[in-house]
């Protein structure tokens, strides 16, 4: 699937985490963000919280726990 570059404003800490991540980690984060955006678009009637909860459930069922995500984001 072709990709496009978008610009998203985030707080300084989130930008630091993303910019200090390895290329592999940034790719994983970009995939997660893309999944989140697509899920958000599909949830016409769902609230943002419901959408976020569903994304969280799917990520956890695929093995992405808060601990694993934290380890990915903390790696230098």
mmCIF file of the N, C-alpha and C atoms, coordinates in Angstrom:
data_MODEL
# 
_entry.id   MODEL 
# 
loop_
_atom_site.group_PDB 
_atom_site.id 
_atom_site.type_symbol 
_atom_site.label_atom_id 
_atom_site.label_alt_id 
_atom_site.label_comp_id 
_atom_site.label_asym_id 
_atom_site.label_entity_id 
_atom_site.label_seq_id 
_atom_site.pdbx_PDB_ins_code 
_atom_site.Cartn_x 
_atom_site.Cartn_y 
_atom_site.Cartn_z 
_atom_site.occupancy 
_atom_site.B_iso_or_equiv 
_atom_site.pdbx_formal_charge 
_atom_site.auth_seq_id 
_atom_site.auth_comp_id 
_atom_site.auth_asym_id 
_atom_site.auth_atom_id 
_atom_site.pdbx_PDB_model_num 
ATOM 1   N N  . UNK A 1 1  ? 0.846   -1.168 0.000  1.00 0.00 ? 1  UNK A N  1 
ATOM 2   C CA . UNK A 1 1  ? 0.000   0.000  0.000  1.00 0.00 ? 1  UNK A CA 1 
ATOM 3   C C  . UNK A 1 1  ? 0.897   1.238  0.000  1.00 0.00 ? 1  UNK A C  1 
ATOM 4   N N  . UNK A 1 2  ? 0.620   2.194  -0.885 1.00 0.00 ? 2  UNK A N  1 
ATOM 5   C CA . UNK A 1 2  ? 1.437   3.409  -0.903 1.00 0.00 ? 2  UNK A CA 1 
ATOM 6   C C  . UNK A 1 2  ? 1.256   4.204  0.388  1.00 0.00 ? 2  UNK A C  1 
ATOM 7   N N  . UNK A 1 3  ? 2.266   4.945  0.739  1.00 0.00 ? 3  UNK A N  1 
ATOM 8   C CA . UNK A 1 3  ? 2.192   5.759  1.944  1.00 0.00 ? 3  UNK A CA 1 
ATOM 9   C C  . UNK A 1 3  ? 2.254   7.236  1.586  1.00 0.00 ? 3  UNK A C  1 
ATOM 10  N N  . UNK A 1 4  ? 1.822   8.066  2.530  1.00 0.00 ? 4  UNK A N  1 
ATOM 11  C CA . UNK A 1 4  ? 1.887   9.515  2.400  1.00 0.00 ? 4  UNK A CA 1 
ATOM 12  C C  . UNK A 1 4  ? 2.425   10.087 3.683  1.00 0.00 ? 4  UNK A C  1 
ATOM 13  N N  . UNK A 1 5  ? 3.048   11.226 3.577  1.00 0.00 ? 5  UNK A N  1 
ATOM 14  C CA . UNK A 1 5  ? 3.562   11.927 4.749  1.00 0.00 ? 5  UNK A CA 1 
ATOM 15  C C  . UNK A 1 5  ? 2.481   12.886 5.233  1.00 0.00 ? 5  UNK A C  1 
ATOM 16  N N  . UNK A 1 6  ? 2.207   12.854 6.556  1.00 0.00 ? 6  UNK A N  1 
ATOM 17  C CA . UNK A 1 6  ? 1.287   13.807 7.169  1.00 0.00 ? 6  UNK A CA 1 
ATOM 18  C C  . UNK A 1 6  ? 2.028   14.497 8.312  1.00 0.00 ? 6  UNK A C  1 
ATOM 19  N N  . UNK A 1 7  ? 1.502   15.612 8.739  1.00 0.00 ? 7  UNK A N  1 
ATOM 20  C CA . UNK A 1 7  ? 2.083   16.332 9.868  1.00 0.00 ? 7  UNK A CA 1 
ATOM 21  C C  . UNK A 1 7  ? 1.084   16.311 11.013 1.00 0.00 ? 7  UNK A C  1 
ATOM 22  N N  . UNK A 1 8  ? 1.552   15.887 12.180 1.00 0.00 ? 8  UNK A N  1 
ATOM 23  C CA . UNK A 1 8  ? 0.698   15.826 13.367 1.00 0.00 ? 8  UNK A CA 1 
ATOM 24  C C  . UNK A 1 8  ? 1.425   16.526 14.497 1.00 0.00 ? 8  UNK A C  1 
ATOM 25  N N  . UNK A 1 9  ? 0.753   17.449 15.150 1.00 0.00 ? 9  UNK A N  1 
ATOM 26  C CA . UNK A 1 9  ? 1.365   18.124 16.285 1.00 0.00 ? 9  UNK A CA 1 
ATOM 27  C C  . UNK A 1 9  ? 1.175   17.282 17.546 1.00 0.00 ? 9  UNK A C  1 
ATOM 28  N N  . UNK A 1 10 ? 2.272   17.093 18.270 1.00 0.00 ? 10 UNK A N  1 
ATOM 29  C CA . UNK A 1 10 ? 2.255   16.360 19.533 1.00 0.00 ? 10 UNK A CA 1 
ATOM 30  C C  . UNK A 1 10 ? 3.036   17.175 20.557 1.00 0.00 ? 10 UNK A C  1 
ATOM 31  N N  . UNK A 1 11 ? 2.932   16.781 21.824 1.00 0.00 ? 11 UNK A N  1 
ATOM 32  C CA . UNK A 1 11 ? 3.687   17.508 22.835 1.00 0.00 ? 11 UNK A CA 1 
ATOM 33  C C  . UNK A 1 11 ? 5.175   17.189 22.720 1.00 0.00 ? 11 UNK A C  1 
ATOM 34  N N  . UNK A 1 12 ? 5.996   17.964 23.396 1.00 0.00 ? 12 UNK A N  1 
ATOM 35  C CA . UNK A 1 12 ? 7.453   17.851 23.287 1.00 0.00 ? 12 UNK A CA 1 
ATOM 36  C C  . UNK A 1 12 ? 7.961   16.476 23.675 1.00 0.00 ? 12 UNK A C  1 
ATOM 37  N N  . UNK A 1 13 ? 7.399   15.887 24.716 1.00 0.00 ? 13 UNK A N  1 
ATOM 38  C CA . UNK A 1 13 ? 7.850   14.565 25.172 1.00 0.00 ? 13 UNK A CA 1 
ATOM 39  C C  . UNK A 1 13 ? 7.565   13.502 24.118 1.00 0.00 ? 13 UNK A C  1 
ATOM 40  N N  . UNK A 1 14 ? 6.370   13.543 23.524 1.00 0.00 ? 14 UNK A N  1 
ATOM 41  C CA . UNK A 1 14 ? 6.033   12.574 22.480 1.00 0.00 ? 14 UNK A CA 1 
ATOM 42  C C  . UNK A 1 14 ? 6.960   12.741 21.281 1.00 0.00 ? 14 UNK A C  1 
ATOM 43  N N  . UNK A 1 15 ? 7.259   13.972 20.913 1.00 0.00 ? 15 UNK A N  1 
ATOM 44  C CA . UNK A 1 15 ? 8.178   14.224 19.797 1.00 0.00 ? 15 UNK A CA 1 
ATOM 45  C C  . UNK A 1 15 ? 9.569   13.692 20.118 1.00 0.00 ? 15 UNK A C  1 
ATOM 46  N N  . UNK A 1 16 ? 10.024  13.894 21.355 1.00 0.00 ? 16 UNK A N  1 
ATOM 47  C CA . UNK A 1 16 ? 11.343  13.413 21.756 1.00 0.00 ? 16 UNK A CA 1 
ATOM 48  C C  . UNK A 1 16 ? 11.408  11.893 21.664 1.00 0.00 ? 16 UNK A C  1 
ATOM 49  N N  . UNK A 1 17 ? 10.367  11.236 22.162 1.00 0.00 ? 17 UNK A N  1 
ATOM 50  C CA . UNK A 1 17 ? 10.327  9.770  22.124 1.00 0.00 ? 17 UNK A CA 1 
ATOM 51  C C  . UNK A 1 17 ? 10.385  9.281  20.678 1.00 0.00 ? 17 UNK A C  1 
ATOM 52  N N  . UNK A 1 18 ? 9.576   9.871  19.816 1.00 0.00 ? 18 UNK A N  1 
ATOM 53  C CA . UNK A 1 18 ? 9.549   9.442  18.420 1.00 0.00 ? 18 UNK A CA 1 
ATOM 54  C C  . UNK A 1 18 ? 10.888  9.709  17.745 1.00 0.00 ? 18 UNK A C  1 
ATOM 55  N N  . UNK A 1 19 ? 11.421  10.896 17.931 1.00 0.00 ? 19 UNK A N  1 
ATOM 56  C CA . UNK A 1 19 ? 12.672  11.268 17.256 1.00 0.00 ? 19 UNK A CA 1 
ATOM 57  C C  . UNK A 1 19 ? 13.877  10.487 17.769 1.00 0.00 ? 19 UNK A C  1 
ATOM 58  N N  . UNK A 1 20 ? 13.828  10.024 19.011 1.00 0.00 ? 20 UNK A N  1 
ATOM 59  C CA . UNK A 1 20 ? 14.961  9.270  19.552 1.00 0.00 ? 20 UNK A CA 1 
ATOM 60  C C  . UNK A 1 20 ? 14.833  7.763  19.307 1.00 0.00 ? 20 UNK A C  1 
ATOM 61  N N  . UNK A 1 21 ? 13.711  7.339  18.761 1.00 0.00 ? 21 UNK A N  1 
ATOM 62  C CA . UNK A 1 21 ? 13.496  5.910  18.482 1.00 0.00 ? 21 UNK A CA 1 
ATOM 63  C C  . UNK A 1 21 ? 14.326  5.481  17.270 1.00 0.00 ? 21 UNK A C  1 
ATOM 64  N N  . UNK A 1 22 ? 14.648  4.211  17.243 1.00 0.00 ? 22 UNK A N  1 
ATOM 65  C CA . UNK A 1 22 ? 15.367  3.660  16.092 1.00 0.00 ? 22 UNK A CA 1 
ATOM 66  C C  . UNK A 1 22 ? 14.425  3.660  14.879 1.00 0.00 ? 22 UNK A C  1 
ATOM 67  N N  . UNK A 1 23 ? 14.991  3.457  13.718 1.00 0.00 ? 23 UNK A N  1 
ATOM 68  C CA . UNK A 1 23 ? 14.181  3.416  12.496 1.00 0.00 ? 23 UNK A CA 1 
ATOM 69  C C  . UNK A 1 23 ? 13.122  2.323  12.586 1.00 0.00 ? 23 UNK A C  1 
ATOM 70  N N  . UNK A 1 24 ? 13.491  1.174  13.143 1.00 0.00 ? 24 UNK A N  1 
ATOM 71  C CA . UNK A 1 24 ? 12.539  0.068  13.290 1.00 0.00 ? 24 UNK A CA 1 
ATOM 72  C C  . UNK A 1 24 ? 11.409  0.443  14.251 1.00 0.00 ? 24 UNK A C  1 
ATOM 73  N N  . UNK A 1 25 ? 11.751  1.090  15.355 1.00 0.00 ? 25 UNK A N  1 
ATOM 74  C CA . UNK A 1 25 ? 10.734  1.501  16.325 1.00 0.00 ? 25 UNK A CA 1 
ATOM 75  C C  . UNK A 1 25 ? 9.812   2.562  15.736 1.00 0.00 ? 25 UNK A C  1 
ATOM 76  N N  . UNK A 1 26 ? 10.376  3.524  14.983 1.00 0.00 ? 26 UNK A N  1 
ATOM 77  C CA . UNK A 1 26 ? 9.548   4.556  14.350 1.00 0.00 ? 26 UNK A CA 1 
ATOM 78  C C  . UNK A 1 26 ? 8.582   3.918  13.360 1.00 0.00 ? 26 UNK A C  1 
ATOM 79  N N  . UNK A 1 27 ? 9.051   2.913  12.638 1.00 0.00 ? 27 UNK A N  1 
ATOM 80  C CA . UNK A 1 27 ? 8.172   2.228  11.695 1.00 0.00 ? 27 UNK A CA 1 
ATOM 81  C C  . UNK A 1 27 ? 7.011   1.560  12.433 1.00 0.00 ? 27 UNK A C  1 
ATOM 82  N N  . UNK A 1 28 ? 7.293   0.918  13.566 1.00 0.00 ? 28 UNK A N  1 
ATOM 83  C CA . UNK A 1 28 ? 6.237   0.285  14.368 1.00 0.00 ? 28 UNK A CA 1 
ATOM 84  C C  . UNK A 1 28 ? 5.247   1.330  14.872 1.00 0.00 ? 28 UNK A C  1 
ATOM 85  N N  . UNK A 1 29 ? 5.761   2.457  15.343 1.00 0.00 ? 29 UNK A N  1 
ATOM 86  C CA . UNK A 1 29 ? 4.886   3.517  15.834 1.00 0.00 ? 29 UNK A CA 1 
ATOM 87  C C  . UNK A 1 29 ? 4.025   4.081  14.712 1.00 0.00 ? 29 UNK A C  1 
ATOM 88  N N  . UNK A 1 30 ? 4.595   4.222  13.528 1.00 0.00 ? 30 UNK A N  1 
ATOM 89  C CA . UNK A 1 30 ? 3.829   4.725  12.387 1.00 0.00 ? 30 UNK A CA 1 
ATOM 90  C C  . UNK A 1 30 ? 2.722   3.755  12.009 1.00 0.00 ? 30 UNK A C  1 
ATOM 91  N N  . UNK A 1 31 ? 3.018   2.461  12.063 1.00 0.00 ? 31 UNK A N  1 
ATOM 92  C CA . UNK A 1 31 ? 1.998   1.453  11.779 1.00 0.00 ? 31 UNK A CA 1 
ATOM 93  C C  . UNK A 1 31 ? 0.879   1.528  12.816 1.00 0.00 ? 31 UNK A C  1 
ATOM 94  N N  . UNK A 1 32 ? 1.257   1.622  14.091 1.00 0.00 ? 32 UNK A N  1 
ATOM 95  C CA . UNK A 1 32 ? 0.247   1.729  15.155 1.00 0.00 ? 32 UNK A CA 1 
ATOM 96  C C  . UNK A 1 32 ? -0.623  2.973  14.972 1.00 0.00 ? 32 UNK A C  1 
ATOM 97  N N  . UNK A 1 33 ? 0.006   4.089  14.632 1.00 0.00 ? 33 UNK A N  1 
ATOM 98  C CA . UNK A 1 33 ? -0.750  5.324  14.434 1.00 0.00 ? 33 UNK A CA 1 
ATOM 99  C C  . UNK A 1 33 ? -1.688  5.181  13.238 1.00 0.00 ? 33 UNK A C  1 
ATOM 100 N N  . UNK A 1 34 ? -1.211  4.554  12.164 1.00 0.00 ? 34 UNK A N  1 
ATOM 101 C CA . UNK A 1 34 ? -2.063  4.326  10.999 1.00 0.00 ? 34 UNK A CA 1 
ATOM 102 C C  . UNK A 1 34 ? -3.261  3.453  11.332 1.00 0.00 ? 34 UNK A C  1 
ATOM 103 N N  . UNK A 1 35 ? -3.029  2.401  12.113 1.00 0.00 ? 35 UNK A N  1 
ATOM 104 C CA . UNK A 1 35 ? -4.127  1.527  12.541 1.00 0.00 ? 35 UNK A CA 1 
ATOM 105 C C  . UNK A 1 35 ? -5.119  2.324  13.366 1.00 0.00 ? 35 UNK A C  1 
ATOM 106 N N  . UNK A 1 36 ? -4.609  3.133  14.285 1.00 0.00 ? 36 UNK A N  1 
ATOM 107 C CA . UNK A 1 36 ? -5.476  3.937  15.137 1.00 0.00 ? 36 UNK A CA 1 
ATOM 108 C C  . UNK A 1 36 ? -6.345  4.871  14.289 1.00 0.00 ? 36 UNK A C  1 
ATOM 109 N N  . UNK A 1 37 ? -5.761  5.536  13.302 1.00 0.00 ? 37 UNK A N  1 
ATOM 110 C CA . UNK A 1 37 ? -6.527  6.453  12.459 1.00 0.00 ? 37 UNK A CA 1 
ATOM 111 C C  . UNK A 1 37 ? -7.609  5.717  11.669 1.00 0.00 ? 37 UNK A C  1 
ATOM 112 N N  . UNK A 1 38 ? -7.269  4.537  11.121 1.00 0.00 ? 38 UNK A N  1 
ATOM 113 C CA . UNK A 1 38 ? -8.259  3.777  10.363 1.00 0.00 ? 38 UNK A CA 1 
ATOM 114 C C  . UNK A 1 38 ? -9.396  3.293  11.260 1.00 0.00 ? 38 UNK A C  1 
ATOM 115 N N  . UNK A 1 39 ? -9.054  2.825  12.449 1.00 0.00 ? 39 UNK A N  1 
ATOM 116 C CA . UNK A 1 39 ? -10.083 2.389  13.402 1.00 0.00 ? 39 UNK A CA 1 
ATOM 117 C C  . UNK A 1 39 ? -10.968 3.575  13.802 1.00 0.00 ? 39 UNK A C  1 
ATOM 118 N N  . UNK A 1 40 ? -10.357 4.716  14.006 1.00 0.00 ? 40 UNK A N  1 
ATOM 119 C CA . UNK A 1 40 ? -11.101 5.920  14.372 1.00 0.00 ? 40 UNK A CA 1 
ATOM 120 C C  . UNK A 1 40 ? -12.100 6.275  13.270 1.00 0.00 ? 40 UNK A C  1 
ATOM 121 N N  . UNK A 1 41 ? -11.680 6.190  12.018 1.00 0.00 ? 41 UNK A N  1 
ATOM 122 C CA . UNK A 1 41 ? -12.553 6.514  10.896 1.00 0.00 ? 41 UNK A CA 1 
ATOM 123 C C  . UNK A 1 41 ? -13.714 5.527  10.776 1.00 0.00 ? 41 UNK A C  1 
ATOM 124 N N  . UNK A 1 42 ? -13.482 4.266  11.121 1.00 0.00 ? 42 UNK A N  1 
ATOM 125 C CA . UNK A 1 42 ? -14.532 3.239  11.024 1.00 0.00 ? 42 UNK A CA 1 
ATOM 126 C C  . UNK A 1 42 ? -15.568 3.350  12.136 1.00 0.00 ? 42 UNK A C  1 
ATOM 127 N N  . UNK A 1 43 ? -15.208 3.975  13.208 1.00 0.00 ? 43 UNK A N  1 
ATOM 128 C CA . UNK A 1 43 ? -16.083 4.041  14.381 1.00 0.00 ? 43 UNK A CA 1 
ATOM 129 C C  . UNK A 1 43 ? -16.964 5.280  14.313 1.00 0.00 ? 43 UNK A C  1 
ATOM 130 N N  . UNK A 1 44 ? -17.814 5.339  13.323 1.00 0.00 ? 44 UNK A N  1 
ATOM 131 C CA . UNK A 1 44 ? -18.659 6.512  13.114 1.00 0.00 ? 44 UNK A CA 1 
ATOM 132 C C  . UNK A 1 44 ? -19.442 6.908  14.358 1.00 0.00 ? 44 UNK A C  1 
ATOM 133 N N  . UNK A 1 45 ? -20.063 5.946  15.002 1.00 0.00 ? 45 UNK A N  1 
ATOM 134 C CA . UNK A 1 45 ? -20.936 6.267  16.120 1.00 0.00 ? 45 UNK A CA 1 
ATOM 135 C C  . UNK A 1 45 ? -20.278 6.051  17.472 1.00 0.00 ? 45 UNK A C  1 
ATOM 136 N N  . UNK A 1 46 ? -19.110 5.456  17.473 1.00 0.00 ? 46 UNK A N  1 
ATOM 137 C CA . UNK A 1 46 ? -18.431 5.176  18.741 1.00 0.00 ? 46 UNK A CA 1 
ATOM 138 C C  . UNK A 1 46 ? -17.744 6.441  19.253 1.00 0.00 ? 46 UNK A C  1 
ATOM 139 N N  . UNK A 1 47 ? -17.674 6.554  20.555 1.00 0.00 ? 47 UNK A N  1 
ATOM 140 C CA . UNK A 1 47 ? -16.959 7.678  21.150 1.00 0.00 ? 47 UNK A CA 1 
ATOM 141 C C  . UNK A 1 47 ? -15.457 7.447  21.013 1.00 0.00 ? 47 UNK A C  1 
ATOM 142 N N  . UNK A 1 48 ? -14.690 8.494  21.208 1.00 0.00 ? 48 UNK A N  1 
ATOM 143 C CA . UNK A 1 48 ? -13.236 8.371  21.138 1.00 0.00 ? 48 UNK A CA 1 
ATOM 144 C C  . UNK A 1 48 ? -12.743 7.350  22.150 1.00 0.00 ? 48 UNK A C  1 
ATOM 145 N N  . UNK A 1 49 ? -13.295 7.361  23.364 1.00 0.00 ? 49 UNK A N  1 
ATOM 146 C CA . UNK A 1 49 ? -12.867 6.410  24.383 1.00 0.00 ? 49 UNK A CA 1 
ATOM 147 C C  . UNK A 1 49 ? -13.158 4.976  23.943 1.00 0.00 ? 49 UNK A C  1 
ATOM 148 N N  . UNK A 1 50 ? -14.348 4.742  23.395 1.00 0.00 ? 50 UNK A N  1 
ATOM 149 C CA . UNK A 1 50 ? -14.674 3.397  22.921 1.00 0.00 ? 50 UNK A CA 1 
ATOM 150 C C  . UNK A 1 50 ? -13.708 2.959  21.826 1.00 0.00 ? 50 UNK A C  1 
ATOM 151 N N  . UNK A 1 51 ? -13.381 3.877  20.916 1.00 0.00 ? 51 UNK A N  1 
ATOM 152 C CA . UNK A 1 51 ? -12.444 3.573  19.837 1.00 0.00 ? 51 UNK A CA 1 
ATOM 153 C C  . UNK A 1 51 ? -11.072 3.233  20.400 1.00 0.00 ? 51 UNK A C  1 
ATOM 154 N N  . UNK A 1 52 ? -10.586 4.034  21.342 1.00 0.00 ? 52 UNK A N  1 
ATOM 155 C CA . UNK A 1 52 ? -9.290  3.795  21.949 1.00 0.00 ? 52 UNK A CA 1 
ATOM 156 C C  . UNK A 1 52 ? -9.278  2.460  22.693 1.00 0.00 ? 52 UNK A C  1 
ATOM 157 N N  . UNK A 1 53 ? -10.369 2.152  23.395 1.00 0.00 ? 53 UNK A N  1 
ATOM 158 C CA . UNK A 1 53 ? -10.463 0.880  24.105 1.00 0.00 ? 53 UNK A CA 1 
ATOM 159 C C  . UNK A 1 53 ? -10.404 -0.300 23.139 1.00 0.00 ? 53 UNK A C  1 
ATOM 160 N N  . UNK A 1 54 ? -11.090 -0.183 22.011 1.00 0.00 ? 54 UNK A N  1 
ATOM 161 C CA . UNK A 1 54 ? -11.081 -1.254 21.013 1.00 0.00 ? 54 UNK A CA 1 
ATOM 162 C C  . UNK A 1 54 ? -9.681  -1.437 20.427 1.00 0.00 ? 54 UNK A C  1 
ATOM 163 N N  . UNK A 1 55 ? -9.014  -0.352 20.120 1.00 0.00 ? 55 UNK A N  1 
ATOM 164 C CA . UNK A 1 55 ? -7.651  -0.421 19.601 1.00 0.00 ? 55 UNK A CA 1 
ATOM 165 C C  . UNK A 1 55 ? -6.739  -1.086 20.624 1.00 0.00 ? 55 UNK A C  1 
ATOM 166 N N  . UNK A 1 56 ? -6.897  -0.710 21.880 1.00 0.00 ? 56 UNK A N  1 
ATOM 167 C CA . UNK A 1 56 ? -6.099  -1.290 22.955 1.00 0.00 ? 56 UNK A CA 1 
ATOM 168 C C  . UNK A 1 56 ? -6.329  -2.795 23.056 1.00 0.00 ? 56 UNK A C  1 
ATOM 169 N N  . UNK A 1 57 ? -7.590  -3.213 22.995 1.00 0.00 ? 57 UNK A N  1 
ATOM 170 C CA . UNK A 1 57 ? -7.907  -4.642 23.062 1.00 0.00 ? 57 UNK A CA 1 
ATOM 171 C C  . UNK A 1 57 ? -7.262  -5.400 21.901 1.00 0.00 ? 57 UNK A C  1 
ATOM 172 N N  . UNK A 1 58 ? -7.352  -4.840 20.704 1.00 0.00 ? 58 UNK A N  1 
ATOM 173 C CA . UNK A 1 58 ? -6.769  -5.505 19.534 1.00 0.00 ? 58 UNK A CA 1 
ATOM 174 C C  . UNK A 1 58 ? -5.246  -5.579 19.652 1.00 0.00 ? 58 UNK A C  1 
ATOM 175 N N  . UNK A 1 59 ? -4.629  -4.494 20.093 1.00 0.00 ? 59 UNK A N  1 
ATOM 176 C CA . UNK A 1 59 ? -3.168  -4.482 20.240 1.00 0.00 ? 59 UNK A CA 1 
ATOM 177 C C  . UNK A 1 59 ? -2.732  -5.506 21.280 1.00 0.00 ? 59 UNK A C  1 
ATOM 178 N N  . UNK A 1 60 ? -3.453  -5.573 22.399 1.00 0.00 ? 60 UNK A N  1 
ATOM 179 C CA . UNK A 1 60 ? -3.098  -6.523 23.450 1.00 0.00 ? 60 UNK A CA 1 
ATOM 180 C C  . UNK A 1 60 ? -3.302  -7.958 22.974 1.00 0.00 ? 60 UNK A C  1 
ATOM 181 N N  . UNK A 1 61 ? -4.348  -8.198 22.189 1.00 0.00 ? 61 UNK A N  1 
ATOM 182 C CA . UNK A 1 61 ? -4.576  -9.559 21.688 1.00 0.00 ? 61 UNK A CA 1 
ATOM 183 C C  . UNK A 1 61 ? -3.483  -9.976 20.713 1.00 0.00 ? 61 UNK A C  1 
ATOM 184 N N  . UNK A 1 62 ? -2.798  -8.998 20.141 1.00 0.00 ? 62 UNK A N  1 
ATOM 185 C CA . UNK A 1 62 ? -1.679  -9.270 19.226 1.00 0.00 ? 62 UNK A CA 1 
ATOM 186 C C  . UNK A 1 62 ? -0.342  -9.243 19.944 1.00 0.00 ? 62 UNK A C  1 
ATOM 187 N N  . UNK A 1 63 ? -0.387  -9.134 21.277 1.00 0.00 ? 63 UNK A N  1 
ATOM 188 C CA . UNK A 1 63 ? 0.849   -9.213 22.060 1.00 0.00 ? 63 UNK A CA 1 
ATOM 189 C C  . UNK A 1 63 ? 1.450   -7.888 22.469 1.00 0.00 ? 63 UNK A C  1 
ATOM 190 N N  . UNK A 1 64 ? 0.829   -6.774 22.138 1.00 0.00 ? 64 UNK A N  1 
ATOM 191 C CA . UNK A 1 64 ? 1.366   -5.470 22.513 1.00 0.00 ? 64 UNK A CA 1 
ATOM 192 C C  . UNK A 1 64 ? 0.752   -5.053 23.845 1.00 0.00 ? 64 UNK A C  1 
ATOM 193 N N  . UNK A 1 65 ? 1.459   -5.352 24.922 1.00 0.00 ? 65 UNK A N  1 
ATOM 194 C CA . UNK A 1 65 ? 1.012   -4.964 26.254 1.00 0.00 ? 65 UNK A CA 1 
ATOM 195 C C  . UNK A 1 65 ? 1.591   -3.591 26.581 1.00 0.00 ? 65 UNK A C  1 
ATOM 196 N N  . UNK A 1 66 ? 1.076   -2.916 27.601 1.00 0.00 ? 66 UNK A N  1 
ATOM 197 C CA . UNK A 1 66 ? 1.668   -1.637 28.003 1.00 0.00 ? 66 UNK A CA 1 
ATOM 198 C C  . UNK A 1 66 ? 3.153   -1.780 28.330 1.00 0.00 ? 66 UNK A C  1 
ATOM 199 N N  . UNK A 1 67 ? 3.531   -2.910 28.905 1.00 0.00 ? 67 UNK A N  1 
ATOM 200 C CA . UNK A 1 67 ? 4.933   -3.137 29.255 1.00 0.00 ? 67 UNK A CA 1 
ATOM 201 C C  . UNK A 1 67 ? 5.789   -3.243 27.999 1.00 0.00 ? 67 UNK A C  1 
ATOM 202 N N  . UNK A 1 68 ? 5.323   -3.997 27.007 1.00 0.00 ? 68 UNK A N  1 
ATOM 203 C CA . UNK A 1 68 ? 6.073   -4.160 25.762 1.00 0.00 ? 68 UNK A CA 1 
ATOM 204 C C  . UNK A 1 68 ? 6.202   -2.810 25.056 1.00 0.00 ? 68 UNK A C  1 
ATOM 205 N N  . UNK A 1 69 ? 5.111   -2.055 24.990 1.00 0.00 ? 69 UNK A N  1 
ATOM 206 C CA . UNK A 1 69 ? 5.162   -0.738 24.362 1.00 0.00 ? 69 UNK A CA 1 
ATOM 207 C C  . UNK A 1 69 ? 6.132   0.171  25.095 1.00 0.00 ? 69 UNK A C  1 
ATOM 208 N N  . UNK A 1 70 ? 6.105   0.137  26.417 1.00 0.00 ? 70 UNK A N  1 
ATOM 209 C CA . UNK A 1 70 ? 7.037   0.945  27.209 1.00 0.00 ? 70 UNK A CA 1 
ATOM 210 C C  . UNK A 1 70 ? 8.479   0.573  26.919 1.00 0.00 ? 70 UNK A C  1 
ATOM 211 N N  . UNK A 1 71 ? 8.746   -0.725 26.805 1.00 0.00 ? 71 UNK A N  1 
ATOM 212 C CA . UNK A 1 71 ? 10.116  -1.172 26.506 1.00 0.00 ? 71 UNK A CA 1 
ATOM 213 C C  . UNK A 1 71 ? 10.543  -0.697 25.121 1.00 0.00 ? 71 UNK A C  1 
ATOM 214 N N  . UNK A 1 72 ? 9.631   -0.743 24.144 1.00 0.00 ? 72 UNK A N  1 
ATOM 215 C CA . UNK A 1 72 ? 9.946   -0.287 22.793 1.00 0.00 ? 72 UNK A CA 1 
ATOM 216 C C  . UNK A 1 72 ? 10.275  1.199  22.822 1.00 0.00 ? 72 UNK A C  1 
ATOM 217 N N  . UNK A 1 73 ? 9.480   1.960  23.532 1.00 0.00 ? 73 UNK A N  1 
ATOM 218 C CA . UNK A 1 73 ? 9.656   3.408  23.552 1.00 0.00 ? 73 UNK A CA 1 
ATOM 219 C C  . UNK A 1 73 ? 10.865  3.849  24.360 1.00 0.00 ? 73 UNK A C  1 
ATOM 220 N N  . UNK A 1 74 ? 11.279  3.040  25.339 1.00 0.00 ? 74 UNK A N  1 
ATOM 221 C CA . UNK A 1 74 ? 12.407  3.405  26.192 1.00 0.00 ? 74 UNK A CA 1 
ATOM 222 C C  . UNK A 1 74 ? 13.759  2.983  25.641 1.00 0.00 ? 74 UNK A C  1 
ATOM 223 N N  . UNK A 1 75 ? 13.772  2.075  24.637 1.00 0.00 ? 75 UNK A N  1 
ATOM 224 C CA . UNK A 1 75 ? 15.038  1.613  24.077 1.00 0.00 ? 75 UNK A CA 1 
ATOM 225 C C  . UNK A 1 75 ? 15.759  2.763  23.405 1.00 0.00 ? 75 UNK A C  1 
ATOM 226 N N  . UNK A 1 76 ? 17.072  2.820  23.572 1.00 0.00 ? 76 UNK A N  1 
ATOM 227 C CA . UNK A 1 76 ? 17.871  3.880  22.925 1.00 0.00 ? 76 UNK A CA 1 
ATOM 228 C C  . UNK A 1 76 ? 18.559  3.381  21.711 1.00 0.00 ? 76 UNK A C  1 
# 
